[in-house]
């Protein structure tokens, strides 16, 4: 009878590798939306900055999504697609699929420029479902302390039944231009990093919580955004977009509430 014990083997690193890969896969995927698409835009400066800060965190996965690099048929697309070019429906499906992968958003938007929404959003459509019950944070930059576009988008996000986080990041045009001209770096503005980390902390908490809630509730049983609420939000966005001077006339406390 052989009473010898089997030889000891070194523990395999494969379970640890699988655990690390699973943990990485379970990190919420946050999309940093670079919302301005015009030539000569400054939004790349704050977008690259907030993307870099978020990428260094160990609780989030981050992806930079440049609206300018996607051929979205918003304003100047022909009604009939050119031969060999993708149809509007195909472009829309591709963009919606990119959004559905995400667990949350950080939207980088100019705070002063007129804000335009191309067309109404179907509250029962796939575009709205891609945003439903997901957190969103805002990074605004502009000439004034108040950011009318940020507050307009916050209202629209609430109408889409997203979860706008309380913290916001506001950059002055002077701060953005100093980095763009390479006179200074963002490390010379340490208060911005503190504001950004506070916003990302809150965004991360909501991303984990809401992802767990979405996984418990099938999408078919999740209520969609109210058409009436979306209509009121669009009216609010239109009012702020076409009357930016109203932002300076209102008391700062009424606009910055919850900022």
Residue, then its C-alpha position, 0 to 999 in steps of 0.5 A: x500500500x502506497x502511503x506517500x502523499x502527492x507532491x505539493x504543487x505551486x498554486x496556479x495564478x489562473x484563478x487570480x487572473x480570472x478574478x482580476x479580469x472579472x473585477x475589471x469587467x464589472x467596473x462600470x463603463x463611463x462614457x466621456x461625451x465630447x459634445x461640441x463638434x464644430x471646428x476650432x472647438x475648445x472642448x477637447x481640452x477639458x474632455x481630455x483632462x476629465x478623461x485622464x482623471x477618470x482613467x486613473x481611478x480603480x473603480x471605473x472604466x472610461x471611454x472617450x466618445x467624440x460626437x464629432x467623429x460619428x457621422x450623426x445626421x443631425x443638421x446637414x444630412x440629405x434626406x436621401x443617403x448618397x449611394x454607398x453611404x450608410x443610411x440614417x437608420x444604420x448610423x442611429x443604430x450604431x450610435x445607440x449600440x455604443x450608448x447602451x454599453x455604457x453605465x454612466x456618462x460625463x458630458x463636456x459642454x460649452x456653457x455659453x454657446x447656444x444649445x441646439x437639440x436636433x429633433x424630438x426624442x421618442x420616450x419609448x425608443x431605443x435612444x431613450x432606453x440607452x440613457x434610462x436609469x444611468x447617472x450623468x455628470x457635467x463638465x462645463x466651460x465658459x465665460x460666466x460662473x453660471x452655465x445655462x447649458x449645463x442646467x438645461x441638459x440637467x433638466x433634459x437628463x431628468x426628463x429622460x429619467x437619468x440620474x444627474x449627479x449633484x456635483x458639477x465641474x465648471x471651468x472658466x474660459x481663462x483656465x481652458x485657454x491657459x492650458x490650450x496655449x500651454x501657458x499653464x497646466x491643469x495641475x496649476x488649477x488644483x481646485x478643478x481636480x478636487x471638484x472633478x474627483x468629488x463629481x466622479x466619486x458621486x458618479x461612481x456610487x450611482x453607477x454601481x447602484x443603478x447598474x445593480x438595479x437595472x440588472x434586477x429589473x428587466x428593461x421591459x418592465x422599466x417605465x420609460x420617460x414621460x412624453x409630457x415631461x420630455x416636451x417640457x424639458x425641451x421647452x426649457x432647453x429651447x428657452x435657455x438656448x435662445x436667451x442666454x442673457x437670462x442666465x446673467x439676469x437671474x439670481x445665481x442661487x436659483x441657477x446653481x442650486x444643487x451644483 
